[in-house]
Amino acid sequence: MPASQTTSIDGALSPGQVWTCVAEASTHWAAQAALPLRDVVVIVPFAQLLEPARRAFAARGGWQPRVETSATLALACFPPTPPEPG
């Protein structure tokens, strides 16, 4: 497992620029760890942040990491609960 890494982001940046920095830092971290970006999962704290994060990674081109919240990741990892009879 690669070592954790902390990156500072300028508070004067626009939200779009912040997500660009996050995408760049995450991509750089994955490259240093020799992890294909398609095998990386990026967790964001709120569902409202999924779309801007995914857009920032998409703007970079190529493979994208999986961008999830802990709740959406949990839902994706387990089979759905079968419906109750009746």
Steps between C-alpha positions, in 0.01 A plus 500: 500500500643839407572751773238761572556840350379845592455773241423862576255679272482878472179624664469779240432254216156460347318171571583375150867578551497320835367185335762531226767508774344199672496306171863593428618407851310170494633412156855585610463290817372201302788530252756511782341190651497325159122462525293516182254784548215270395572293817487800738194596705468864604260556791328838532305591817169605342294385202490858371876478438483192278423689179764776530764245595409271209502797260852599612633149441318476165660828387843337543411234242589133506395259770322643801494381859178392656358801689259404777367595841525237772126437456508461120806276526327279757192471277715405202699235689212288621213336316166676536265379768248266340140622504271367769247241388161634405 
